[in-house]
Amino acid sequence: MLTAVVFLMILMTAVLVHELAHFVAARSVGLPVRAFSVGMGPIVWRRRWRGTEWRVSALPLGGYVDLPGMAATADEDGTLRAPTDGMAQLRLGSKAWVLSAGVLANYLLGTVLLASAVVLAPGYRELVSGTPVEVQGAQIVGVAEGSAAAALGLRAGDQVERLNAILDPTPDQMVAELAQASSLELVVAGDDGSRRSVDTAWPPAGLAPGERPLLGVQLTPRVVSSVGFGTALAESIDFGVRMFPEMVVAFVRGFGSALSGQPNEDVAGPVGMVGMVGQAAQVGLAPVLLLAALINFSLAVFNLLPIPGLDGGRLLLATVVSARGRPFRPGQEEAIHFVGIMAVLALIVLITVQELGGLLGG
């Protein structure tokens, strides 16, 4: 239940910010907005305010804005005519602003969420900017049942004061020392203030040749240097810019893998996204914010792809219309977008089926 709630919150926030940006951009160039819907499908509530009908629809899986001049109109006799109002009247620059506003909003939201995740969990800074995180000390946060650590009486909450000759070791220093030590002398301080010493032979007896000796603890730094929001925001902006071409390549490669039936590690469908959200929600707020940031970056890049029906596809056709100096035949542009949307939906269904197949098979 928690996974579903968190997933819907991430998805709806991303979609509503995207659509609200289209709304604000349209109003900024004097374009009226006929309707703004939270959710899709049958309308369960509506109210008109300042020239726009605000709606709540039955399916909490997205939202939309209804702009005039986006589709052909039909005369009384059924003859289609190219739109002459709304979006059709705007110059290419204004159209580009309205169409790209949602992409920019998702990018900005992703940047703020990523910076917030780094502030909450400074260890993410190395992932975002490559800057090594300064840490001090080590604390045991988990002890595996039946492990050497459990046999030695180590407990979650213990702070490691000394490991052999290393005073106040970091988790990395502990891992390196445990891999090469010929004996083990630990001094730990419990969360109740007690101090205990452990002295034992190392590595444990019974290891197979070449087997790595494991203490059986989960470690975390006792102190991690904090990161200011301004620094995290600047590094998150740089991360989004650097990741843009890589995400485009990942989408293309992922779509190709899905169509060819090959294992797909570049693009996640609904099943994969729900799985990642569930794992993040079990850990804490920072991983959820990190995942929400990456989802917003992904939505921004995906919507900018020149696929009919998406913002990038609409921008591409608007550029073609501007270059040729005349609109498409009535209904032709709508047909192109319809084909694009159906293709995207079919691809999502294909990826979902493959994910379910892998889940059931695995």
C-alpha positions as CSV (number, residue, x, y, z in Angstrom):
1,M,0.0,0.0,0.0
2,L,2.8,2.4,0.9
3,T,4.5,1.7,-2.4
4,A,1.4,2.5,-4.4
5,V,0.8,5.7,-2.5
6,V,4.4,6.9,-2.9
7,F,4.4,5.9,-6.6
8,L,1.1,7.8,-7.3
9,M,2.4,10.9,-5.4
10,I,5.6,11.0,-7.4
11,L,3.8,10.4,-10.7
12,M,1.0,12.9,-10.1
13,T,3.3,15.6,-8.8
14,A,5.5,15.2,-11.9
15,V,2.5,15.3,-14.3
16,L,0.7,18.1,-12.6
17,V,3.8,20.3,-12.5
18,H,4.3,19.5,-16.2
19,E,0.7,20.5,-17.1
20,L,0.6,23.5,-14.8
21,A,3.7,24.8,-16.6
22,H,1.9,24.5,-19.9
23,F,-1.1,26.4,-18.3
24,V,1.1,29.2,-17.0
25,A,3.1,29.5,-20.3
26,A,-0.1,29.6,-22.3
27,R,-1.6,32.4,-20.2
28,S,1.7,34.3,-20.3
29,V,1.3,34.7,-24.1
30,G,-2.4,35.6,-23.9
31,L,-3.7,32.2,-24.8
32,P,-6.9,31.1,-23.0
33,V,-7.0,27.6,-21.4
34,R,-10.4,25.9,-21.8
35,A,-9.8,23.2,-19.2
36,F,-7.2,21.9,-16.7
37,S,-7.8,18.4,-15.4
38,V,-6.2,16.6,-12.5
39,G,-6.5,13.0,-13.5
40,M,-7.7,11.3,-16.7
41,G,-11.0,9.7,-17.8
42,P,-14.5,10.5,-16.6
43,I,-14.9,13.9,-14.9
44,V,-16.1,13.6,-11.3
45,W,-15.9,17.3,-10.4
46,R,-15.7,20.6,-12.3
47,R,-15.7,24.3,-11.6
48,R,-15.2,27.3,-13.8
49,W,-12.8,30.0,-12.5
50,R,-11.2,32.8,-14.5
51,G,-12.2,31.5,-17.9
52,T,-10.9,27.9,-17.3
53,E,-12.9,24.9,-16.3
54,W,-11.0,23.1,-13.5
55,R,-11.6,19.4,-13.4
56,V,-10.9,16.3,-11.3
57,S,-11.1,13.1,-13.3
58,A,-11.6,9.6,-12.1
59,L,-8.2,8.0,-12.9
60,P,-5.3,9.5,-10.9
61,L,-2.8,8.7,-13.6
62,G,-2.0,12.1,-15.1
63,G,-3.7,15.3,-16.2
64,Y,-4.0,17.6,-19.2
65,V,-4.7,21.1,-20.3
66,D,-7.1,21.8,-23.1
67,L,-5.8,24.6,-25.4
68,P,-7.7,26.1,-28.3
69,G,-6.3,25.8,-31.8
70,M,-4.6,22.4,-31.2
71,A,-6.9,20.4,-33.5
72,A,-9.1,20.8,-36.6
73,T,-12.7,21.9,-36.2
74,A,-15.7,20.4,-38.1
75,D,-18.4,22.4,-39.8
76,E,-22.1,21.5,-39.5
77,D,-21.8,19.3,-42.6
78,G,-18.8,17.5,-41.1
79,T,-16.1,19.2,-43.2
80,L,-12.8,19.6,-41.3
81,R,-11.2,23.0,-41.2
82,A,-7.7,23.8,-40.0
83,P,-7.8,25.8,-36.7
84,T,-7.4,29.6,-37.0
85,D,-7.5,30.5,-33.3
86,G,-5.5,29.8,-30.1
87,M,-2.2,28.0,-30.7
88,A,-2.7,28.3,-34.5
89,Q,-2.4,32.0,-34.2
90,L,0.9,32.1,-32.3
91,R,4.3,32.6,-33.8
92,L,6.8,29.8,-33.6
93,G,8.6,31.3,-30.6
94,S,5.4,31.5,-28.5
95,K,4.4,28.0,-29.6
96,A,7.8,26.7,-28.6
97,W,7.5,28.4,-25.2
98,V,4.1,26.9,-24.5
99,L,5.1,23.4,-25.7
100,S,8.5,23.3,-23.9
101,A,7.3,24.7,-20.6
102,G,6.3,21.3,-19.2
103,V,9.8,19.9,-20.0
104,L,11.5,22.8,-18.3
105,A,9.2,22.4,-15.3
106,N,10.1,18.7,-14.9
107,Y,13.8,19.6,-15.2
108,L,13.5,22.3,-12.6
109,L,11.5,20.1,-10.2
110,G,14.0,17.2,-10.7
111,T,16.8,19.6,-9.9
112,V,15.2,20.8,-6.7
113,L,14.3,17.2,-5.6
114,L,17.9,16.0,-6.3
115,A,19.4,18.9,-4.4
116,S,17.1,18.1,-1.4
117,A,18.1,14.4,-1.5
118,V,21.8,15.4,-1.4
119,V,21.2,17.8,1.6
120,L,19.4,15.0,3.5
121,A,21.9,12.3,2.5
122,P,25.3,13.9,1.7
123,G,26.6,10.6,0.5
124,Y,24.6,11.1,-2.7
125,R,26.9,14.0,-3.6
126,E,29.5,11.7,-5.0
127,L,26.9,10.2,-7.3
128,V,25.7,13.7,-8.5
129,S,29.0,15.6,-8.9
130,G,31.8,13.0,-8.3
131,T,33.0,15.0,-5.3
132,P,34.2,12.6,-2.6
133,V,32.2,12.8,0.6
134,E,34.2,13.5,3.7
135,V,33.3,11.0,6.5
136,Q,34.5,10.3,10.0
137,G,34.2,7.1,12.0
138,A,32.0,4.1,11.5
139,Q,28.8,2.9,13.1
140,I,27.2,-0.5,12.9
141,V,23.6,-0.3,11.8
142,G,22.9,-4.0,11.2
143,V,24.3,-7.4,12.2
144,A,23.6,-10.5,10.1
145,E,22.2,-13.5,12.0
146,G,24.7,-16.3,12.4
147,S,27.6,-14.1,11.3
148,A,31.0,-13.6,13.0
149,A,29.9,-10.3,14.3
150,A,26.8,-11.8,16.0
151,A,29.1,-14.5,17.6
152,L,31.3,-11.7,18.9
153,G,28.4,-9.8,20.5
154,L,28.4,-6.8,18.2
155,R,25.1,-5.0,18.0
156,A,23.4,-2.4,15.9
157,G,24.2,1.0,17.2
158,D,27.8,0.2,18.2
159,Q,30.3,2.9,17.2
160,V,33.7,1.6,16.2
161,E,36.4,3.4,18.2
162,R,39.4,1.2,17.1
163,L,40.0,-1.6,14.7
164,N,43.5,-3.1,15.3
165,A,45.8,-0.1,15.0
166,I,43.3,2.2,13.2
167,L,41.7,4.7,15.5
168,D,38.2,5.9,14.6
169,P,38.2,4.0,11.2
170,T,35.8,4.8,8.4
171,P,33.7,2.1,6.8
172,D,36.1,1.9,3.8
173,Q,39.1,1.6,6.1
174,M,37.3,-1.2,8.0
175,V,36.6,-3.1,4.8
176,A,40.2,-2.8,3.7
177,E,41.6,-3.9,7.1
178,L,39.2,-6.9,7.4
179,A,40.3,-8.1,4.0
180,Q,44.0,-8.3,5.0
181,A,44.1,-8.6,8.8
182,S,45.7,-11.7,10.5
183,S,43.9,-11.0,13.8
184,L,41.0,-8.8,15.0
185,E,40.9,-6.4,17.9
186,L,37.9,-4.2,18.1
187,V,36.9,-1.5,20.5
188,V,33.3,-0.3,20.3
189,A,31.0,2.0,22.2
190,G,27.4,1.0,22.6
191,D,24.5,3.3,22.2
192,D,24.0,3.0,26.0
193,G,27.5,4.5,26.5
194,S,29.2,1.2,27.4
195,R,32.6,0.4,25.9
196,R,33.5,-3.2,24.9
197,S,36.7,-4.9,23.5
198,V,36.7,-7.8,21.1
199,D,39.9,-9.8,20.5
200,T,39.7,-12.8,18.2
201,A,41.6,-14.7,15.5
202,W,41.0,-13.6,12.0
203,P,40.0,-14.7,9.3
204,P,37.3,-17.0,10.7
205,A,38.0,-20.7,10.5
206,G,36.3,-22.8,7.8
207,L,36.7,-20.4,4.9
208,A,37.0,-22.0,1.5
209,P,40.2,-21.2,-0.5
210,G,39.9,-17.7,-2.0
211,E,36.7,-16.9,0.0
212,R,36.5,-13.4,1.3
213,P,36.3,-13.1,5.1
214,L,33.1,-11.2,6.2
215,L,32.4,-9.8,9.6
216,G,28.7,-9.7,8.8
217,V,27.8,-6.1,9.7
218,Q,26.2,-3.2,7.8
219,L,28.2,0.0,8.3
220,T,27.5,3.7,7.9
221,P,29.8,6.7,8.6
222,R,29.3,8.1,12.0
223,V,29.8,11.7,10.7
224,V,29.2,12.8,7.2
225,S,30.1,16.4,6.2
226,S,26.9,18.3,5.4
227,V,26.2,20.0,2.1
228,G,24.5,23.4,1.7
229,F,21.4,23.6,-0.4
230,G,23.0,26.2,-2.7
231,T,26.0,23.9,-3.4
232,A,23.7,20.9,-3.9
233,L,21.4,22.9,-6.3
234,A,24.3,24.1,-8.4
235,E,25.7,20.5,-8.7
236,S,22.3,19.2,-9.4
237,I,21.8,21.6,-12.3
238,D,25.1,20.5,-13.7
239,F,24.1,16.9,-13.3
240,G,20.9,17.4,-15.2
241,V,22.8,19.0,-18.1
242,R,25.4,16.3,-18.2
243,M,22.9,13.5,-18.1
244,F,20.7,14.8,-20.9
245,P,22.6,13.3,-23.8
246,E,23.2,10.1,-21.9
247,M,19.5,9.8,-21.1
248,V,18.6,10.3,-24.8
249,V,21.0,7.5,-25.8
250,A,19.5,5.3,-23.0
251,F,16.0,5.8,-24.3
252,V,16.9,5.0,-27.8
253,R,18.9,1.9,-26.7
254,G,16.1,0.8,-24.4
255,F,13.4,1.2,-27.0
256,G,15.6,-0.8,-29.4
257,S,16.0,-3.6,-26.8
258,A,12.3,-3.7,-26.1
259,L,11.4,-4.0,-29.8
260,S,14.1,-6.7,-30.4
261,G,13.1,-8.7,-27.3
262,Q,16.6,-8.3,-25.8
263,P,17.2,-7.7,-22.0
264,N,16.4,-4.1,-21.3
265,E,18.4,-2.3,-18.6
266,D,18.0,1.3,-19.9
267,V,14.2,2.0,-19.7
268,A,11.9,1.0,-16.9
269,G,8.2,0.5,-17.4
270,P,5.4,0.8,-14.8
271,V,6.4,-2.5,-13.1
272,G,10.0,-1.5,-12.9
273,M,9.2,1.9,-11.6
274,V,6.9,0.5,-8.9
275,G,9.6,-1.9,-7.8
276,M,12.2,0.9,-7.5
277,V,9.8,3.1,-5.6
278,G,9.0,0.2,-3.2
279,Q,12.7,-0.3,-2.5
280,A,13.3,3.4,-2.0
281,A,10.3,3.9,0.3
282,Q,11.6,1.1,2.6
283,V,14.9,3.0,3.2
284,G,13.7,6.6,3.8
285,L,12.9,10.0,2.4
286,A,16.2,10.7,0.7
287,P,16.1,7.7,-1.6
288,V,12.5,8.6,-2.5
289,L,13.5,12.2,-3.4
290,L,16.4,10.9,-5.4
291,L,14.2,8.5,-7.4
292,A,11.5,11.2,-7.9
293,A,14.3,13.5,-9.2
294,L,15.4,10.9,-11.7
295,I,11.8,10.3,-12.8
296,N,11.3,14.0,-13.5
297,F,14.5,14.2,-15.5
298,S,13.4,11.1,-17.4
299,L,10.0,12.6,-18.1
300,A,11.6,15.8,-19.3
301,V,13.9,14.1,-21.7
302,F,11.2,11.6,-22.9
303,N,8.7,14.4,-23.6
304,L,11.3,16.3,-25.6
305,L,11.9,13.4,-28.0
306,P,10.7,14.3,-31.5
307,I,7.9,11.6,-31.4
308,P,4.5,12.8,-32.6
309,G,2.0,13.2,-29.7
310,L,4.8,14.2,-27.3
311,D,5.8,17.8,-26.7
312,G,9.0,17.3,-28.8
313,G,6.9,15.9,-31.7
314,R,4.4,18.8,-31.5
315,L,7.3,21.3,-31.5
316,L,8.8,19.5,-34.5
317,L,5.6,19.7,-36.5
318,A,5.1,23.4,-35.5
319,T,8.6,24.1,-36.8
320,V,7.7,22.3,-40.1
321,V,4.5,24.4,-40.4
322,S,6.5,27.6,-39.8
323,A,9.2,26.6,-42.4
324,R,6.7,25.7,-45.1
325,G,4.5,28.7,-44.4
326,R,1.2,26.9,-44.4
327,P,-0.5,24.4,-42.1
328,F,-1.1,20.7,-42.7
329,R,-4.3,19.6,-44.3
330,P,-7.2,19.6,-41.8
331,G,-7.0,16.4,-39.7
332,Q,-3.5,15.4,-41.0
333,E,-1.5,16.7,-38.0
334,E,-4.0,15.1,-35.6
335,A,-3.6,11.8,-37.4
336,I,0.2,12.0,-37.2
337,H,0.0,12.7,-33.4
338,F,-2.5,9.9,-33.0
339,V,-0.2,7.4,-34.6
340,G,2.7,8.6,-32.4
341,I,0.6,8.3,-29.2
342,M,-0.5,4.8,-30.1
343,A,3.1,3.8,-30.9
344,V,4.2,5.1,-27.5
345,L,1.4,3.3,-25.7
346,A,2.2,0.1,-27.5
347,L,5.8,0.4,-26.5
348,I,4.9,0.9,-22.9
349,V,2.6,-2.1,-23.0
350,L,5.5,-4.1,-24.6
351,I,8.0,-3.1,-21.9
352,T,5.4,-3.9,-19.2
353,V,4.8,-7.3,-20.6
354,Q,8.5,-8.0,-20.7
355,E,8.9,-6.8,-17.1
356,L,6.1,-9.0,-16.0
357,G,7.6,-11.9,-17.9
358,G,10.9,-11.4,-16.2
359,L,9.3,-11.0,-12.8
360,L,7.2,-14.2,-13.2
361,G,10.1,-16.1,-14.7
362,G,12.6,-14.9,-12.1
